[in-house]
Amino acid sequence: MSDIDDSFKVSHQENNTTKVVYLGVSFMILFSAFNIAQNLVTQIFSQEGYTNLGQYCIFAIYGCFGCSSFVVSNIKAKLSHKMGLIIGASGYFSFLVAGAVGCYCIQEDIRGGLCTESSIYTLNIVTASYLGFCAGLLWLSQSSYVDDCTNPTNTGFLNGLFWSLCQTSQILGSLIGAFVLGNTNHFVFYLLMCCMAGVAIILFIFLPSVRPKQISSAEVLPVKESISKFIDTFKDKRMQPIFPVMFFTGIIIICYATILPKIAQLSLPGASQNEVNEKTSFIFTALGATEFISGSLIGKLADRFKKVYLVNVTNLLVQTGLFISMIAYFQSSYFAVMLAGISFGLGEISSNTMLTSIIGKDFDGKLEGFTMFRFFQCVGCIVGVLLNIALSNVPLYIEIAILAVLQIAANPILNLYKAKEE
């Protein structure tokens, strides 16, 4: 009888691993389209003459993403994993369509109707806001789906497996971006990204089902109670020490989405617009490659060592990225920008893997825990964007220095979680 039980457990685990791989590949395709578009949005819109539109879009995305955190658990509880992913992905698709419209108007020199400057700004900011609300649902659906696939012995492995596959999107998307932007134009680039997002939505439609660990109907609460539950999670003293780490996963996104392209452009004097876009895409290719390696490694380490010590290591990687960014700025070194991207890649995926593993294991995979993670990530993104806009007329090294000081300040707070874990 024991042999039969063991055989069933192995088969069940392999089946769930396959499901996580399917989900990871679907996310890889979706974010191959979105990540490179987000990473280059400020650069592309600036080149097309839409001043600060890229920053406004990023602010709208993560501002609405953060606001959705208060109610997304309640919405997700009424939806299947599959439906949550499909609705969530629709926001990414609409944002890419809006980008394509803006680039097409400039390419064809159309200035009337939907192509007026105010219409383009409105369309992109509205779709960015919709994406933000959808993103909350998408990522909560992803977190709960993977958590339902895990058990106490493979939480780190399956989370690491998902993140390594998902973040391969940085490699694939950046390589596609380098080729397309180096040989065609912005409109063709956005059109291709729309097609890839559409493929991802089709894959979500056929997502294999997974048995939930807890009955979803038990989670359905009125919106007021859902917000109250979110606030209770916010007050959880066990979780509070890792809030700064959650916050800085958002800062990392802004570092490589806004700072790295600027430094890359400074390091390429005399280069054409296509060359700058192509070389910037190569930086994100290196970033994605290190995220894939880091995700594969950190997930296995998470199941063997105390997670809080590994989080300290991820913080050090981010601090190293900021330090190298400072060197790249003063030396105008493309190679240094590449190294900074690699360091940010290692830090981001390690932080994401460790935080989802901590929530899944130490906090019983509570939906509110995953939602809290995304909320603080969004707050980090918003702070980063506001700094980027507010400091747009001062030397870039000042912004880098401020982010570095904030990042270092997180370490003493994290030690509180370490003491409680011990």
N, C-alpha and C positions, 0 to 999 in steps of 0.2 A: 504493500500500500504506500509506503514511504517513497519507493522508487517512482510510482505513478505520480505522486504529488510533486516530487522534484522535477519530473519530466514536464508536468503541466506548468510549473513555475518558470522553467527555462523557456518553454514555448511561448508563454504569455509575455515574458520579458522581451524576447526577440520580436514578437509581434508589435509590442509597444515601441520598441526601438525603431522599427520600420515606419510606424506612424509619425514618430518625431522626425525621422529623415524626410518623409513626404512633406511635413509641415515646413521643415527647414529649407527644402528646395523651393517650395512655393514662396516663402519669404525672400529667398535669395533672388528670385526673378523679380518680385515686386520692388525690392529695395535696390536691385541693380538699376532700376529705372529711377527711383526716387532719390537715393543717396547722392548720386552724382549730380542730379538736378539741384538738390538742396545745397550741395557743396559748392556749386558754381553759380547759384542763383544770383548772388550779389554781383559777381563778376559779369555774368551774361547780361543781366538787366542794365547794369551800368554801361556796358558796351553798346547796348541798344538805345541808350539815352533816357532810360527810366530811373532817374535819380532816387536813390534810397529805397526803391520799390522792393528790392531783395531783402533788405533789413526789415521793412514793414511786413513782408510776407512771413519771415521767420518769427517775428514777434507775434503775429496773428496765430500762426500754427501753435506755438508753444503756450501762448496765453489762453487760447481756447482749450488746448490739451489739458492745461492745469485746471481750468474751470470745470471741465467734464469730469474731473476726478471725484467731485462731490456727489454725482448721481450715476456714474457709469456702472458701479457695482449693482445698483438696482436695475438698470437697463439690461445688463448682461445676464442677470438671474432669470430674466424672462425669455432669453434667447438661447438657442443651441450654440455650441462652439462654432459650428459651420456658418450659421446666419450672422453671428457677431463678426466673423472674419470677412464675410462677403460685404456687409454694410461698411465695415471699417475700411476695406480696400477701395471702396467706391470714392472715398474722400481723396485718396492719393491720385486716382485716375482723373478726377475732376480738376485737381490742381495742375497736373501735367497738361491737360487740354487747355487750360487758361494760359499757361506759359507758351504753348504752341500758337495760340491766337495772337498774343502780344508780339511774338517774333515774326509771324506771318504779315501782320500789319506793317511793320517796319520794312520787311523784305520787299513787299509789293507797293510800298509807299502809299498806303491807304490811310486817310486821316479822318474820314467821316464815319457816322454810325457807331458800330461797336468798336471801331478803331480809334476813336478820339482818346486823347491821353487820359482824361478822367474816367472813361469807360474801361480802359485797360487796367488802370489802378484799382478801380472798383471790382472788376471781375477777378483779378488775381488775389486781392485781399479777402474777398468774400469766399472764394474757393479755398484759400489758405485757412480761413476760419473754420469752414466746414471740415477740412482735413483734420484740423486740431481736435474737433469733437469726435470725429471718426477714429482718430488715432488712439484715443483713450479706450474705445471699445475694441479696436483691433488688438492692442497689446494686452488688454485684460483677458481677451479670449485666448490669445496665444499662451499667456502665463498659466491660465487655468487648464488649458488643454494639455500642456506639457506636464503640469503638476499632477493631473489625473493619470498620466502615463507612468509616473514614478513610484518608487517605494523607498523606504529609508536607506537602502544600500546603493541606490543608483541615482539619487537626486542630482548630485554634482555632475555625474557622467552625462545624463540626458540633457541637463541644462547646458553643459559645455558643448555637447554635440549639436544642439539646436543653434547656439550662438556662433559656433564655428562655421556651420553651413550658411546661416543667415548673413554673417559678415563677409562671406565670400562674395557677396554682392558688391562690396567695395572694390574687389579686384575686377570682377566681370564688368560692372558698370563703368569703372574708370577706364578700362581698356577699350570698351565700346565708345566711351566719350572721347578718348584720345584720338581714336581712328576717325570717328564721325566729325568731330569738331575740327580736326586737322585737315579734313578733306572736303567737307561740305559747309553747312551753315547751321545757325541756331534753330531754325524752323525744322529742318530734317532731323536734328538731334531730338527735339521735343516730340516730334511725330513718332519716332522709333520708341521713345520712352513710353508713350501712350500705348503702343501696341504691346509692349512687355507687361505693363500694368494690367492690360486686358487679359493676357494669358494667365497671369497670377490669379485673377478673379475666377477664371474658368477652373483652375486647379482647386481653388477653395470649394467650389461647388461639389467636387468629387472627393472631398476630404474624408478619410475613413473615420468612423465614429469611435468613441472611446467611452468606457464605462466610468461615470463620475464617481469620485470618492464620497461625495455627499449629495443628497437629493436637492436639486436646484430650487424646487418649490419652497423649501425651508428658508431659502435666502431672500425670497421676494418680500420686500418691505415697502411701505409708503415712502415717498421721496424724503419727507421730513425725518423719518426714522433712519433712512439710509444716510442722510447727512449727519445725523446724531452718531451713527455707528462709525462714520469716518472720523468725526471729532474724537470719539473715544479711542480710536486707534492712534490718533495724533497725540493723545495724552499718555499712551503706553510708555512708561519709563524705560522698559526694556528695549524698545525700538528707537527711542529718541536719539541715543548716541550715534546711530548709523544714518540719521537724517542728513548730516553734512556730506557724507559719501554719496548719498542719493543726489543731493544738490549739485555736487561737482561732476556727476555724469552728464549733467546739462551743460556745465561750463566747458567740458571737453568738446562737446558737439560744436559749440560756438567757436572754440579755439581753432578747430580745423575747418569749420565752414566759412569763417570770416577772416581770421588772422592769417592762416597759411596761404590762401590765395593772394592776399595783399603782399606778403613777404616774397612769395614766388614771383610776382610781377616786378617787384623791386630788384630781384636777383637776375632778371632777364632784360637788361636795358637794350633797346634797339630791336627787340623781337616783335614780330607781327602779332596781330590779335589771335590768329589761328595758332601760332606757335606758343603763345602764352597759355591759351586754353589747353593745348595738347600737353605741354610740359606740366601744367597744374594737375591734369588728369593722371599723369604718371606718378605724381606724389601720392594721390589717393589710391593708386594701384598698390604702391608699397605699403601704405597704411592698411589696406584691406588684407594683404598677404600676411602681415604680422597679426592681424586680428584673428585670422583663420588658425594660425599656429598657436596663438595664445589661448583661444577658446578650446582647442583640443587638449592642451596641456593643463590649464587651470581647472577644468572640470574634474579631471582625475585627481588632482591634488586636493580639491575641495572635499572629496570623500575620505581623505586620509589624514589631513591636518586640520588644526583649528582655523576656521574660516577668517576670523578677525585678524590673525597674523598675516594671512594672504592679502586681506584688504589693505593693510599697511604697505605691503609691497606694491600694490596697484597705485596707491597714492604717490609713492616715490617715483613710479614710472611717469605719472602725469607731471609731477614737479620737474622731472628731468626734461620732459617735452617743452615745458615753458622756458626752462633755462637755455635749451638749445635754440628755441625760437628767438630768444634775445640775441644770441650769438649770430644767428642767421640774419637778423635785421641789421646789426651793425656791420657785419662782414659782407652783406649782400650776396650770400652764398647759397646757391641752389642746392648743393649737396647737403648743407646744414638744414635747409627746409625739409629735405627728404628725410633726414634723421629725426627731425622733430615730428614729422608725420608718423614715422615708425613708432616712436615713443608714445604718442597719443593713441595709436592703434592698440598697442600692448596694454595701455592703461585702461582704455574704454571697455574693451571686451572682457578684461579680467574683472573690472568693477561690476559690470552687468551680470556676469556669471556668478560672482560671489554673492551679490545682493539677492538675486533670485533664489540661490541655494539657501541662503540664510533664512529668507522668508518662508521658503518651502519646508525647511526642516525645523528651524527654531521657533517658527510662528505658525506651524501647522498649515501652511499654504493658504492663509486667510486671503480672500479676495481684496479686502481692505488694505492688507499689507502690500500687495502688488500695486494697488491703486496709489497708495502713499508714495511708493517708489517713483511712479510716473509723475505724480504731482510735484515732488521735490525736483525731479529732473527738469520739469517744465519751468519751475521757478528759477533754476539755474540758467536755463536757456534765456529766459526773459531778462534776468539781470545781465547776462553776457551781451545780449543785443542792445539793451539800454546803454550799457557802457560803451559799446561799439559806436552807437549813434552819437552819444554825448561827447565822446572823445574823438570824433571824426576829424576835427581840425587841430589836434595835437599830435605830437610824434607817437608812433605806434608802440614804442617801447614802454610808454607810460601805462597803457592798457595792459600790456603783458605783465608789467611789474605788479599792478594792482591784483590781477588774477593770481599771480604767484603767491602774494601775501595771503590772500583769502584761502588758497589751497593749503598752505602750510598751517594756517590757523585751525584747520579741521583735525589735525593730528591729535592734539590734547583731548578733544571731545571724544574721538574714537577710542581713546584709552579707557574711557568710562565703560564702554561696552566690553572691552577686553577684560576689565576687572570683574564685571558681572559674570562673564562667561567662565572665568576661572573659579 
